[in-house]
Amino acid sequence: MNKRLKELRLAKGYTQIKMQMETDIDQSDYSKIERGYRELSIRQAIIIAKIFNTSIDYITGLTDVKEPYPRNKDTDEIK
């Protein structure tokens, strides 16, 4: 998971500080997530999947399909 998060972040041109601003995850915590020292909460995973237009399954390595599933309109409230 940590490798995918870093790849997605760099592909979008985001710094860890930008991720902090977008997700409200402290930069030091985000760094720990990318290095595998901390796990994402479900809520954080949803927010990050939306930012990168992918699925939680892709972020966690359960699938290699980067494209997201069709979104449920109710998830727009999460952030």
MOHU-V12009 format. One record per helix or strand of 2 or more residues. SS is the DSSP state (helix for helix, strand for strand). FROM is the first residue (numbers start at 0). LEN is the number of residues. If there is no record, write none. Layout:
BEGIN
ss=SS from=FROM len=LEN
ss=SS from=FROM len=LEN
END
This chain:
BEGIN
ss=helix from=1 len=10
ss=helix from=15 len=8
ss=helix from=26 len=8
ss=helix from=41 len=10
ss=helix from=55 len=5
ss=helix from=72 len=5
END
